[in-house]
Amino acid sequence: MPGSDHADVGGFRLHYHEAGAGPAVVMLHGGGPGASAWSNFGRNLPVFAEKFRTLLVDQPGFGDSDKPEITGQYFTFSADALLGLLDKLGIERAHLIGNSLGGGTAVRFALRHPDRSGRLVLMAPGGLSLNVFAPDPTEGIKKLYAFAAPPGPSKEKLAEFLRTLVFDQSLVTDELVDERFRHASNPESLRAMASMGASFTRPETFEEGMLWREAYRLRQRVLLIWGREDRVNPLDGALAALKLIPRAELHVFGRCGHWAQLERFDEFNRLAVSFLGGR
């Protein structure tokens, strides 16, 4: 059974789930209203725990982690918080799996702390995705912005956003919408989302979010995973990363959106476990 705990990482607490033994793997969830490590990777945890010491981490401002004011740029803020967690747990080096926002945090962590980062599995990562053909903002990002816009959050707006994340629309159930809305609509979470969003436009630090400009510095082996029907970070966003990262490879799932770990559950697990060395 997975364990659940908090760790103080310097003024605030990170919440995480943990299971398994062996080389460490950290899973970092995507953003969006009501997101958490468990909602993104809870189903995947038992599979990875067969081969790895696996941690599902609620990034700052999400899930059961604290909701601090974000100072600087979010990817950097979250990456440094993750370093604090690994230090607390005595983990010298970890492979990283990141979806969307979590992919951006994983890349910043690997750039900022290369000796602490193993291989990277990045599913449509934020910051590294540079749209070549698709317009910005994308359909999914527009729906994300709309959630908290006047007259305020609603379950209907949340459902519209969640439907942009998946090819299989049956995955967006009333239960999922209710669960995520319960977490996303409280004032603390809304403040955290606003603080995170502001970090991507702050003049003195916003360029730290443009990870594609630094992609050439990654020396880790990197597996890029994309859904062909991704409406948040479209597939053409992979092209620059694939060209710039020296040791990158790309796998594309057809009939799949932004949640490859759920929509292509078995195939994703086999691919990622094998890539991370747990054949």
C-alpha positions as CSV (number, residue, x, y, z in Angstrom):
1,M,0.0,0.0,0.0
2,P,1.3,3.5,-0.8
3,G,2.2,5.8,2.0
4,S,1.4,9.5,2.3
5,D,3.3,12.2,4.1
6,H,4.4,15.8,4.2
7,A,7.9,17.3,4.3
8,D,9.0,20.8,5.2
9,V,11.1,22.1,2.3
10,G,11.9,25.6,3.7
11,G,8.9,27.5,4.9
12,F,6.2,25.4,3.5
13,R,5.2,21.7,3.2
14,L,5.1,19.4,0.2
15,H,2.8,16.4,0.2
16,Y,3.7,13.2,-1.5
17,H,2.7,9.6,-1.9
18,E,5.4,6.9,-1.9
19,A,5.5,3.2,-2.7
20,G,8.1,0.6,-3.8
21,A,11.8,0.2,-3.5
22,G,14.9,0.6,-5.8
23,P,16.0,3.5,-7.9
24,A,14.0,6.6,-7.2
25,V,11.4,7.9,-9.7
26,V,9.5,11.1,-9.0
27,M,6.2,11.8,-10.8
28,L,5.2,15.5,-11.3
29,H,1.6,16.3,-12.2
30,G,0.2,18.8,-14.6
31,G,-1.5,22.1,-13.8
32,G,-5.1,23.1,-14.1
33,P,-7.9,23.5,-11.6
34,G,-8.0,20.8,-9.0
35,A,-4.9,19.0,-10.2
36,S,-2.8,16.8,-7.9
37,A,-0.2,14.0,-8.1
38,W,-2.8,11.4,-7.3
39,S,-5.3,12.5,-9.9
40,N,-2.6,12.4,-12.6
41,F,-0.7,9.3,-11.5
42,G,-2.6,7.4,-8.8
43,R,-3.4,4.5,-11.2
44,N,0.2,4.3,-12.4
45,L,1.8,4.2,-9.0
46,P,1.4,0.4,-8.3
47,V,3.0,-0.4,-11.7
48,F,6.1,1.7,-11.2
49,A,6.4,0.6,-7.6
50,E,7.1,-2.9,-8.7
51,K,10.5,-1.7,-10.1
52,F,11.2,1.7,-8.4
53,R,10.9,3.7,-5.2
54,T,8.2,5.9,-6.7
55,L,7.1,9.3,-5.3
56,L,4.0,11.2,-6.5
57,V,4.6,14.8,-5.4
58,D,1.9,17.5,-5.1
59,Q,3.7,20.6,-6.5
60,P,3.5,23.9,-4.5
61,G,0.0,25.2,-4.7
62,F,-1.6,21.9,-5.6
63,G,-3.2,19.0,-3.9
64,D,-2.4,18.6,-0.2
65,S,0.8,20.7,-0.5
66,D,0.9,24.2,1.0
67,K,-0.2,27.1,-1.1
68,P,2.7,29.6,-0.7
69,E,3.1,32.8,-2.6
70,I,5.2,32.0,-5.7
71,T,8.4,34.0,-5.7
72,G,10.3,34.1,-9.0
73,Q,9.3,31.8,-11.8
74,Y,7.1,28.7,-11.0
75,F,9.3,26.0,-12.7
76,T,12.3,27.2,-10.7
77,F,10.3,27.6,-7.5
78,S,8.9,24.1,-7.8
79,A,12.2,22.5,-8.8
80,D,14.0,24.0,-5.8
81,A,11.1,22.7,-3.6
82,L,11.6,19.3,-5.1
83,L,15.3,19.4,-4.3
84,G,14.4,20.2,-0.7
85,L,12.2,17.1,-0.6
86,L,14.8,14.8,-2.0
87,D,17.3,16.1,0.6
88,K,14.8,15.4,3.3
89,L,14.2,11.9,2.1
90,G,17.9,11.2,1.5
91,I,17.5,10.6,-2.2
92,E,20.7,11.5,-4.1
93,R,19.4,11.0,-7.6
94,A,16.0,10.5,-9.2
95,H,14.5,9.8,-12.6
96,L,11.7,12.3,-13.3
97,I,8.4,11.8,-15.0
98,G,6.5,15.1,-15.7
99,N,3.2,15.8,-17.4
100,S,2.6,19.4,-18.8
101,L,3.4,21.8,-15.9
102,G,5.3,18.9,-14.2
103,G,7.3,18.4,-17.3
104,G,8.5,22.0,-17.1
105,T,9.4,21.5,-13.4
106,A,11.3,18.4,-14.3
107,V,13.3,20.1,-17.1
108,R,14.2,23.1,-14.8
109,F,15.2,20.7,-12.1
110,A,17.5,18.8,-14.5
111,L,19.0,22.0,-15.8
112,R,19.5,23.5,-12.3
113,H,20.6,20.3,-10.5
114,P,22.0,18.0,-13.2
115,D,23.9,15.8,-10.7
116,R,20.6,15.0,-9.0
117,S,18.6,14.1,-12.1
118,G,18.5,10.8,-13.9
119,R,16.5,10.2,-17.1
120,L,13.5,12.3,-18.0
121,V,10.1,11.2,-19.3
122,L,8.2,14.3,-20.4
123,M,4.6,14.2,-21.6
124,A,3.8,17.4,-23.5
125,P,6.0,19.4,-21.1
126,G,5.2,23.0,-20.4
127,G,8.0,25.5,-21.3
128,L,9.7,23.0,-23.5
129,S,6.8,22.8,-26.0
130,L,7.3,25.5,-28.7
131,N,4.3,25.5,-31.1
132,V,5.5,25.8,-34.7
133,F,2.1,25.6,-36.4
134,A,-0.6,25.7,-33.7
135,P,-1.7,29.1,-32.6
136,D,-1.1,30.5,-29.1
137,P,-2.8,30.4,-26.7
138,T,-4.1,26.9,-27.6
139,E,-7.7,25.8,-27.1
140,G,-6.8,24.1,-23.8
141,I,-5.0,27.1,-22.4
142,K,-7.9,29.4,-23.3
143,K,-10.3,27.1,-21.4
144,L,-7.8,27.1,-18.5
145,Y,-7.7,30.9,-18.4
146,A,-11.5,31.0,-18.6
147,F,-12.0,28.9,-15.4
148,A,-11.3,31.7,-12.9
149,A,-12.3,34.6,-15.2
150,P,-15.5,36.6,-14.3
151,P,-18.1,35.8,-13.2
152,G,-15.9,33.1,-11.5
153,P,-15.3,29.4,-11.4
154,S,-18.1,26.9,-12.3
155,K,-18.3,23.2,-12.8
156,E,-19.4,23.8,-16.4
157,K,-16.2,25.8,-17.2
158,L,-14.1,23.1,-15.5
159,A,-15.7,20.4,-17.5
160,E,-15.0,22.3,-20.7
161,F,-11.3,22.6,-19.8
162,L,-11.0,18.9,-18.8
163,R,-12.6,17.8,-22.1
164,T,-9.7,19.5,-23.9
165,L,-7.3,17.2,-22.1
166,V,-8.5,13.9,-23.5
167,F,-9.3,12.3,-26.8
168,D,-11.7,9.8,-25.0
169,Q,-14.4,12.1,-23.7
170,S,-15.8,9.4,-21.5
171,L,-12.9,10.0,-19.1
172,V,-14.4,13.3,-18.1
173,T,-17.0,12.0,-15.7
174,D,-19.3,13.9,-13.3
175,E,-17.3,12.4,-10.4
176,L,-14.0,13.7,-11.8
177,V,-15.5,17.2,-12.3
178,D,-17.0,17.2,-8.8
179,E,-13.7,16.0,-7.2
180,R,-11.6,18.6,-9.0
181,F,-14.0,21.4,-8.6
182,R,-14.1,20.8,-4.8
183,H,-10.3,21.3,-4.7
184,A,-10.1,24.1,-7.3
185,S,-12.9,26.4,-6.1
186,N,-11.8,27.1,-2.6
187,P,-10.2,30.6,-2.1
188,E,-6.8,29.2,-1.1
189,S,-6.5,27.2,-4.3
190,L,-7.7,30.2,-6.4
191,R,-5.1,32.4,-4.9
192,A,-2.4,29.8,-5.6
193,M,-3.5,29.5,-9.2
194,A,-3.3,33.3,-9.6
195,S,0.1,33.4,-8.0
196,M,1.4,30.6,-10.3
197,G,0.0,32.3,-13.4
198,A,1.6,35.6,-12.5
199,S,5.0,34.0,-12.3
200,F,4.8,33.2,-16.0
201,T,4.4,36.9,-16.9
202,R,6.6,38.6,-14.3
203,P,9.1,40.8,-16.3
204,E,12.2,39.9,-14.3
205,T,11.8,36.1,-14.4
206,F,9.3,35.1,-17.2
207,E,12.2,34.1,-19.5
208,E,13.0,31.3,-17.1
209,G,9.8,29.6,-18.3
210,M,11.1,29.5,-21.9
211,L,12.8,26.2,-21.4
212,W,13.1,25.5,-25.1
213,R,15.8,28.1,-25.2
214,E,18.0,26.1,-22.8
215,A,17.0,22.6,-24.1
216,Y,20.4,22.1,-25.7
217,R,22.0,22.0,-22.2
218,L,20.2,18.9,-21.2
219,R,22.6,16.0,-21.0
220,Q,20.2,13.4,-19.6
221,R,18.5,10.9,-21.8
222,V,15.0,12.3,-22.5
223,L,11.9,10.5,-23.7
224,L,9.3,12.9,-25.1
225,I,5.7,11.5,-25.1
226,W,2.9,13.2,-27.0
227,G,-0.7,12.5,-27.8
228,R,-1.4,13.2,-31.5
229,E,-4.7,14.8,-30.5
230,D,-3.3,17.0,-27.7
231,R,-5.3,20.3,-27.6
232,V,-3.3,21.9,-24.8
233,N,0.3,21.5,-26.0
234,P,-0.1,20.3,-29.6
235,L,2.2,17.8,-31.2
236,D,4.1,20.3,-33.2
237,G,5.4,21.6,-29.9
238,A,7.7,18.6,-29.8
239,L,9.7,19.5,-32.9
240,A,12.1,22.0,-31.4
241,A,12.7,19.9,-28.3
242,L,13.4,16.8,-30.4
243,K,15.9,18.8,-32.5
244,L,17.6,20.6,-29.6
245,I,18.0,18.0,-26.9
246,P,21.1,16.0,-27.7
247,R,19.8,12.6,-26.3
248,A,16.1,12.9,-27.0
249,E,13.6,10.5,-28.5
250,L,9.9,10.9,-29.3
251,H,7.0,8.6,-29.0
252,V,3.6,9.6,-30.3
253,F,0.3,7.9,-29.3
254,G,-2.6,8.2,-31.8
255,R,-6.1,8.7,-30.5
256,C,-4.6,10.3,-27.4
257,G,-4.7,13.8,-25.8
258,H,-2.8,15.4,-23.0
259,W,-3.1,12.6,-20.5
260,A,-1.1,9.8,-22.2
261,Q,-0.5,8.1,-18.8
262,L,-4.2,7.5,-18.5
263,E,-5.5,7.3,-22.0
264,R,-2.8,4.9,-23.1
265,F,-2.3,3.4,-19.6
266,D,-0.7,0.0,-20.4
267,E,1.4,1.2,-23.3
268,F,2.6,4.2,-21.4
269,N,3.6,2.1,-18.4
270,R,5.6,-0.4,-20.5
271,L,7.3,2.4,-22.5
272,A,8.3,4.5,-19.5
273,V,9.3,1.6,-17.2
274,S,11.5,0.2,-19.9
275,F,13.1,3.6,-20.7
276,L,13.9,4.2,-17.0
277,G,15.7,0.8,-16.8
278,G,13.1,-1.3,-15.2
279,R,12.7,-3.9,-17.9
